[in-house]
């Protein structure tokens, strides 16, 4: 695996997509998705400039954190069960997958116990696919109003996963919709809610996501190659 070349290729693609939307590469944060990737490979990626890694599974994050620690910023990007919040609350930079008020309450409780304010992204299921987690676009305003009084949770943006389809316009519309919701929320005046990050776009569609306003992309396959997720 030509890890260095893969990272350089992704950065070049990010730069080109940013230019289309009149932005710079430095405006966009690359989160390397390290599901099933060993700690030694992650350390190599860090040597090549990776600053942020994203894990979907709590246990994987914990195992790798023991070996890597704070040499990189950790993002929890997969579905998070309430009973596992306590294990990662002191380790993560951002939780991308906040998808319920009950989860927000648990994050708030655990964050308060260690005197931290945890940055979260509200996961929105724009595509409406039943296989995806996230709240419906229609429920965004309501859930943010519920979460706003929680002082140890800071909602700093939105996240979505586009449908895995060949139709690029369908993917683009998904990202446009999230950007529209982002802009609407940004006009509200709720405490502890700040629209700073749009986390959308993965290996197959990050160029479209960046063109539509993403400033966090989550890329795994294009960096580390195809992996066996059934392990």
VMD Tcl script that draws the C-alpha trace (Angstrom):
set ca {
  {0.00 0.00 0.00}
  {1.47 3.33 -1.09}
  {0.19 5.20 1.93}
  {2.11 8.41 1.37}
  {1.03 8.61 -2.28}
  {-2.59 7.87 -1.35}
  {-2.66 10.71 1.17}
  {-1.07 13.08 -1.32}
  {-3.64 12.06 -3.96}
  {-6.54 12.74 -1.57}
  {-5.09 16.12 -0.60}
  {-4.73 17.03 -4.26}
  {-8.37 16.12 -4.88}
  {-9.41 18.18 -1.88}
  {-7.45 21.15 -3.17}
  {-9.06 20.94 -6.62}
  {-12.57 20.66 -5.16}
  {-11.91 23.54 -2.77}
  {-10.79 25.73 -5.66}
  {-14.11 25.15 -7.41}
  {-15.92 26.53 -4.37}
  {-13.47 29.42 -3.94}
  {-11.84 27.98 -0.85}
  {-8.39 26.81 0.16}
  {-7.22 23.35 1.15}
  {-6.61 24.65 4.68}
  {-10.35 25.36 5.01}
  {-11.14 21.62 4.99}
  {-10.33 19.06 7.66}
  {-9.40 15.54 6.55}
  {-10.45 12.79 8.95}
  {-8.76 9.51 8.04}
  {-11.20 6.67 8.69}
  {-9.19 3.92 10.35}
  {-11.73 1.13 10.81}
  {-9.78 -2.20 10.86}
  {-6.49 -0.32 10.30}
  {-3.72 -1.30 12.71}
  {-2.01 1.17 15.03}
  {1.29 0.81 13.17}
  {-0.30 1.95 9.92}
  {-2.07 4.82 11.67}
  {1.28 5.92 13.12}
  {2.74 5.88 9.61}
  {-0.17 8.00 8.35}
  {0.48 10.46 11.17}
  {4.08 10.69 10.00}
  {2.72 11.67 6.57}
  {0.64 14.50 7.98}
  {-2.65 12.97 9.13}
  {-3.88 14.96 12.13}
  {-7.37 13.52 12.63}
  {-8.60 9.91 12.62}
  {-12.15 8.63 12.75}
  {-13.29 5.40 14.35}
  {-16.72 3.81 14.04}
  {-16.42 1.36 16.91}
  {-15.75 2.32 20.49}
  {-13.64 -0.76 21.24}
  {-11.39 -0.13 18.25}
  {-10.89 3.46 19.31}
  {-9.97 2.36 22.83}
  {-7.52 -0.28 21.63}
  {-5.75 2.14 19.31}
  {-5.81 5.01 21.78}
  {-3.77 2.86 24.17}
  {-1.05 2.58 21.54}
  {-1.23 6.04 19.95}
  {-2.67 8.33 22.62}
  {-2.93 12.03 21.84}
  {-0.56 11.98 18.87}
  {-3.68 12.47 16.77}
  {-7.17 13.88 17.34}
  {-9.83 11.18 17.61}
  {-13.29 11.45 16.06}
  {-16.09 9.01 16.87}
  {-17.92 8.78 13.56}
  {-20.05 5.65 13.99}
  {-23.29 5.04 15.87}
  {-22.73 5.56 19.59}
  {-24.67 3.63 22.21}
  {-25.40 5.47 25.43}
  {-23.78 2.80 27.59}
  {-20.46 3.29 25.81}
  {-20.19 7.07 26.11}
  {-18.27 6.80 29.38}
  {-15.41 4.96 27.69}
  {-14.60 7.63 25.08}
  {-15.73 10.87 26.70}
  {-12.19 11.85 27.72}
  {-10.56 10.80 24.45}
  {-12.50 12.22 21.51}
  {-12.20 15.58 19.79}
  {-15.66 15.44 18.19}
  {-18.56 12.98 18.24}
  {-20.02 13.03 14.71}
  {-23.00 10.80 15.40}
  {-25.25 12.56 17.90}
  {-28.70 11.35 16.87}
  {-31.01 11.66 19.86}
  {-31.76 13.77 22.90}
  {-31.22 10.73 25.15}
  {-27.70 10.32 23.80}
  {-27.05 14.04 24.27}
  {-28.15 13.78 27.91}
  {-25.73 10.91 28.52}
  {-22.86 12.76 26.83}
  {-23.67 15.82 28.91}
  {-23.70 13.81 32.16}
  {-20.39 12.11 31.43}
  {-18.76 15.32 30.17}
  {-19.85 17.20 33.28}
  {-18.28 14.53 35.48}
  {-14.85 15.29 34.00}
  {-15.43 19.03 33.59}
  {-15.38 19.00 29.80}
  {-17.56 20.44 27.08}
  {-17.86 17.86 24.30}
  {-18.15 18.98 20.70}
  {-20.77 17.04 18.74}
  {-22.21 17.02 15.27}
  {-25.88 16.27 14.80}
  {-26.24 13.35 12.39}
  {-29.01 13.98 9.88}
  {-30.40 11.17 7.73}
  {-30.97 13.31 4.66}
  {-31.37 10.35 2.29}
  {-34.09 8.79 4.44}
  {-32.53 5.33 4.15}
  {-33.69 2.98 6.89}
  {-30.23 1.41 7.11}
  {-28.69 4.71 8.19}
  {-28.74 6.31 11.61}
  {-29.54 9.97 12.14}
  {-32.56 12.15 12.66}
  {-34.88 13.30 9.90}
  {-34.37 16.79 8.48}
  {-37.81 17.78 9.78}
  {-36.76 17.03 13.38}
  {-33.51 19.04 13.42}
  {-34.94 22.23 14.88}
  {-36.87 20.41 17.60}
  {-33.98 18.27 18.81}
  {-31.59 21.22 18.85}
  {-34.04 23.12 21.03}
  {-34.02 20.14 23.41}
  {-30.23 19.86 23.44}
  {-29.49 23.58 23.77}
  {-29.87 23.74 27.60}
  {-27.20 21.01 28.07}
  {-24.15 23.05 29.05}
  {-21.57 20.28 28.61}
  {-22.61 19.48 25.04}
  {-21.73 21.86 22.24}
  {-23.35 21.09 18.89}
  {-20.84 22.53 16.42}
  {-22.33 21.37 13.13}
  {-24.07 18.68 11.12}
  {-23.08 15.35 9.60}
  {-24.65 13.13 6.97}
  {-23.84 10.10 4.84}
  {-24.89 10.27 1.19}
  {-26.63 7.33 -0.49}
  {-24.30 4.83 -2.14}
  {-25.52 5.33 -5.70}
  {-24.01 6.07 -9.10}
  {-26.22 9.12 -9.64}
  {-23.93 12.04 -8.79}
  {-26.79 14.52 -8.84}
  {-28.65 12.51 -6.21}
  {-25.53 12.63 -4.05}
  {-25.10 16.35 -4.69}
  {-28.72 17.03 -3.73}
  {-28.18 15.22 -0.43}
  {-25.26 17.53 0.37}
  {-27.17 20.61 -0.81}
  {-30.01 19.73 1.54}
  {-27.71 19.42 4.54}
  {-26.05 22.72 3.67}
  {-29.48 24.35 3.53}
  {-30.37 22.97 6.97}
  {-26.97 24.14 8.24}
  {-27.66 27.67 7.01}
  {-31.12 27.71 8.59}
  {-29.80 26.56 11.96}
  {-26.99 29.14 11.78}
  {-29.63 31.87 11.79}
  {-31.14 30.69 15.06}
  {-30.00 31.94 18.44}
  {-29.80 28.84 20.61}
  {-27.28 28.45 23.43}
  {-24.56 25.82 22.96}
  {-25.39 25.52 19.25}
  {-22.82 26.76 16.74}
  {-22.85 25.89 13.06}
  {-19.13 25.59 12.41}
  {-18.67 22.21 10.72}
  {-20.32 20.38 7.84}
  {-19.10 16.79 7.96}
  {-20.04 15.12 4.68}
  {-18.26 13.28 1.93}
  {-16.24 10.05 1.87}
  {-13.85 8.41 -0.58}
  {-16.31 8.18 -3.47}
  {-17.92 11.60 -3.13}
  {-15.76 13.97 -1.08}
  {-15.13 16.17 -4.13}
  {-18.87 16.80 -4.51}
  {-19.22 17.34 -0.76}
  {-16.48 19.96 -0.73}
  {-18.04 21.74 -3.71}
  {-21.28 21.87 -1.71}
  {-19.68 23.29 1.42}
  {-18.20 20.43 3.45}
  {-15.34 21.44 5.71}
  {-14.83 18.00 7.24}
  {-14.53 14.93 5.04}
  {-14.18 11.34 6.24}
  {-11.93 9.29 3.97}
  {-10.87 5.69 4.49}
  {-10.65 3.57 1.34}
  {-8.81 6.17 -0.72}
  {-6.12 6.32 1.96}
  {-5.89 2.79 3.32}
  {-7.40 0.73 0.49}
  {-10.34 -1.62 0.63}
  {-10.77 -3.48 3.90}
  {-12.69 -6.48 5.18}
  {-15.29 -5.00 7.54}
  {-16.68 -8.41 8.48}
  {-13.73 -9.11 10.78}
}
mol new
graphics top color blue
foreach p $ca { graphics top sphere $p radius 0.5 }
foreach p [lrange $ca 0 end-1] q [lrange $ca 1 end] { graphics top cylinder $p $q radius 0.2 }
display resetview
